[in-house]
Amino acid sequence: MKCPICNSGKIVSQKESFTTPYKASNGDDLVVPNVLVQSCKDCEETWIEAAESKRVGKWIAKERFTPLSREEIKRLRESLPVGTKTELAELLCLNEKAFVKWEKGYNEPNKANDLLLRLIARSRDNFDFVKSLHKKNFKFDASDYFWLQVNEEESDISSADYLSYSYSSVEGTFLSVDSRVQVDSVYDDYSVESSESDFKQPKAA
């Protein structure tokens, strides 16, 4: 191994703790332990090899993720218009005992299932969409997917553009914002027309 700056072969490897600019889920500084750092004795340059940098990145991503607690899982589940834990598990294509295990603390949902539960509880529209997938046996329909329609209907939008759209419940139209804007809208303001009979009242906590 040689120094990328001075090409010297006098390299020292040592493990150090690295304080990131991020916060852990408990609010403390996020510190990565045992990071393998390379140092050049001649020019004093320090660096991290690509493989180690990738490992550190994965470690940071894992530590920054705050999973739903079992109390939060139960709270979200009970807010949904589904009768039993088994019925909700079937709706989400999960093991029938998934919610029993999660709410008793036997194990935790993985990131994908954690996200899935958050999404279905996020809005009535998301819940209706999952129900509709079951009704049509998950047959693909391009009209179900907003971004597909945008790309197919707006010929002047290239895949290289970053677009932000917001929904106006007053005007009832999607409003295009300037191109190359980071997509960060959450579509908070919208309404969905559905039969009220399809939904039960949320259970009391």
C-alpha positions as CSV (number, residue, x, y, z in Angstrom):
1,M,0.0,0.0,0.0
2,K,1.2,3.5,-0.9
3,C,0.2,7.0,0.2
4,P,-2.2,8.5,-2.3
5,I,-0.6,11.9,-1.8
6,C,3.2,11.4,-1.7
7,N,3.4,7.8,-2.9
8,S,5.4,6.8,0.2
9,G,5.3,3.2,1.3
10,K,5.6,4.1,5.0
11,I,2.0,3.4,6.0
12,V,0.7,2.8,9.5
13,S,-2.6,1.2,10.1
14,Q,-4.5,1.7,13.4
15,K,-8.0,1.5,14.7
16,E,-9.7,4.7,15.9
17,S,-13.1,5.9,17.0
18,F,-14.8,8.2,14.5
19,T,-17.3,10.8,15.7
20,T,-19.9,11.4,12.9
21,P,-21.9,14.6,12.4
22,Y,-25.1,12.5,13.2
23,K,-27.0,11.8,16.3
24,A,-27.9,8.3,17.6
25,S,-31.6,7.5,18.3
26,N,-31.0,8.5,22.0
27,G,-29.7,11.9,21.0
28,D,-26.0,11.2,21.8
29,D,-23.3,11.8,19.2
30,L,-23.0,8.8,16.9
31,V,-19.5,7.4,17.3
32,V,-18.2,4.6,15.1
33,P,-15.8,2.3,17.0
34,N,-12.7,0.5,15.6
35,V,-12.4,2.4,12.3
36,L,-9.3,1.2,10.4
37,V,-7.4,4.4,9.5
38,Q,-4.3,4.5,7.3
39,S,-1.6,7.1,8.0
40,C,1.5,8.1,6.0
41,K,4.6,8.6,8.1
42,D,6.2,10.9,5.5
43,C,3.4,13.5,4.8
44,E,1.1,12.6,7.7
45,E,-1.9,12.2,5.4
46,T,-4.6,10.0,6.8
47,W,-7.4,8.2,5.0
48,I,-9.8,5.3,5.1
49,E,-9.8,2.5,2.4
50,A,-12.9,2.1,0.2
51,A,-13.9,-1.2,1.8
52,E,-13.6,0.2,5.3
53,S,-15.5,3.4,4.3
54,K,-18.4,1.2,3.0
55,R,-18.5,-0.8,6.2
56,V,-18.6,2.5,8.2
57,G,-21.4,3.8,6.0
58,K,-23.5,0.7,6.7
59,W,-22.8,0.9,10.4
60,I,-24.0,4.5,10.5
61,A,-27.1,3.7,8.5
62,K,-28.0,0.9,10.9
63,E,-27.4,3.0,14.0
64,R,-29.4,6.0,12.7
65,F,-32.5,3.9,12.1
66,T,-35.0,4.0,14.9
67,P,-37.4,1.0,14.6
68,L,-40.9,1.1,15.9
69,S,-41.3,0.0,19.5
70,R,-43.7,-2.8,20.3
71,E,-46.0,-0.2,21.8
72,E,-45.9,1.9,18.7
73,I,-46.6,-1.2,16.5
74,K,-49.7,-2.0,18.6
75,R,-50.8,1.6,18.5
76,L,-50.6,1.7,14.7
77,R,-52.2,-1.7,14.3
78,E,-55.2,-0.8,16.4
79,S,-55.7,2.4,14.5
80,L,-56.3,0.5,11.3
81,P,-59.7,-0.7,10.1
82,V,-58.8,-4.4,10.5
83,G,-60.4,-6.8,12.9
84,T,-57.5,-9.0,14.1
85,K,-53.7,-9.2,14.1
86,T,-53.9,-12.2,11.8
87,E,-56.1,-10.3,9.3
88,L,-53.7,-7.4,9.2
89,A,-50.7,-9.8,8.7
90,E,-52.5,-11.4,5.8
91,L,-53.3,-8.0,4.3
92,L,-49.6,-7.1,4.4
93,C,-48.5,-10.5,3.2
94,L,-46.7,-11.3,6.5
95,N,-46.5,-14.4,8.6
96,E,-49.8,-14.8,10.5
97,K,-48.0,-14.6,13.8
98,A,-45.9,-11.5,12.9
99,F,-47.8,-9.0,15.0
100,V,-48.1,-11.4,18.0
101,K,-44.3,-11.7,18.1
102,W,-43.6,-8.0,17.5
103,E,-46.0,-6.8,20.1
104,K,-44.8,-9.3,22.7
105,G,-41.2,-8.3,22.0
106,Y,-40.1,-11.7,20.8
107,N,-38.5,-10.0,17.8
108,E,-38.6,-6.8,15.8
109,P,-39.8,-6.2,12.2
110,N,-37.0,-5.8,9.7
111,K,-36.6,-2.4,8.0
112,A,-38.9,-3.3,5.1
113,N,-41.8,-4.5,7.3
114,D,-41.3,-1.5,9.7
115,L,-41.6,0.8,6.6
116,L,-44.6,-1.2,5.3
117,L,-46.5,-0.8,8.5
118,R,-45.7,3.0,8.7
119,L,-46.9,3.4,5.1
120,I,-50.2,1.6,5.4
121,A,-51.0,3.5,8.6
122,R,-49.8,6.8,7.0
123,S,-53.0,7.5,5.0
124,R,-56.3,6.1,4.0
125,D,-55.2,6.2,0.4
126,N,-52.3,3.8,1.2
127,F,-54.6,1.4,3.0
128,D,-57.2,1.5,0.2
129,F,-54.4,0.8,-2.3
130,V,-53.2,-2.4,-0.5
131,K,-56.8,-3.6,-0.3
132,S,-57.3,-3.0,-4.0
133,L,-54.2,-5.1,-4.8
134,H,-55.7,-8.1,-3.0
135,K,-59.0,-7.6,-4.8
136,K,-57.3,-7.8,-8.2
137,N,-54.9,-10.5,-7.2
138,F,-52.0,-8.0,-7.4
139,K,-52.3,-7.6,-11.1
140,F,-50.1,-4.7,-12.3
141,D,-51.9,-1.6,-13.4
142,A,-49.7,1.3,-14.5
143,S,-52.5,3.8,-13.7
144,D,-52.0,3.0,-10.0
145,Y,-48.6,4.6,-9.9
146,F,-48.2,8.3,-9.9
147,W,-44.6,8.5,-11.0
148,L,-45.2,6.2,-14.0
149,Q,-47.9,8.5,-15.2
150,V,-45.8,11.5,-14.8
151,N,-43.0,10.0,-16.8
152,E,-45.3,8.8,-19.5
153,E,-47.5,11.8,-19.8
154,E,-45.0,14.6,-19.4
155,S,-42.7,14.2,-22.5
156,D,-40.6,17.2,-21.5
157,I,-39.5,15.5,-18.2
158,S,-36.4,13.5,-18.4
159,S,-35.3,10.8,-15.9
160,A,-32.3,13.1,-15.0
161,D,-34.6,15.8,-13.7
162,Y,-35.5,16.0,-10.0
163,L,-39.1,17.1,-9.7
164,S,-41.2,18.1,-6.8
165,Y,-45.0,18.0,-7.0
166,S,-47.5,19.2,-4.5
167,Y,-51.2,18.5,-4.4
168,S,-53.7,21.3,-4.0
169,S,-57.0,20.1,-2.5
170,V,-58.5,23.5,-3.5
171,E,-57.6,23.5,-7.1
172,G,-57.6,19.7,-7.4
173,T,-54.5,19.6,-9.6
174,F,-50.8,18.6,-9.2
175,L,-48.6,21.7,-9.5
176,S,-45.2,21.3,-11.0
177,V,-42.4,23.0,-9.2
178,D,-39.2,24.0,-10.8
179,S,-37.1,21.1,-12.2
180,R,-34.0,19.8,-10.5
181,V,-35.5,20.3,-7.1
182,Q,-35.0,17.6,-4.5
183,V,-38.1,15.5,-4.1
184,D,-39.0,16.0,-0.5
185,S,-42.8,16.6,-0.4
186,V,-45.0,14.3,1.6
187,Y,-48.3,15.0,0.0
188,D,-50.0,15.9,3.2
189,D,-52.9,17.8,1.7
190,Y,-55.2,15.5,-0.2
191,S,-58.6,13.8,0.1
192,V,-59.7,10.3,-0.9
193,E,-63.3,9.4,-1.9
194,S,-64.2,6.0,-0.3
195,S,-67.2,4.4,1.2
196,E,-67.3,5.1,4.9
197,S,-68.8,1.6,5.4
198,D,-65.4,0.1,4.5
199,F,-63.9,1.5,7.7
200,K,-64.5,0.9,11.4
201,Q,-64.0,3.4,14.2
202,P,-60.4,3.2,15.7
203,K,-60.2,1.1,18.8
204,A,-59.7,2.8,22.1
205,A,-56.2,2.7,23.3
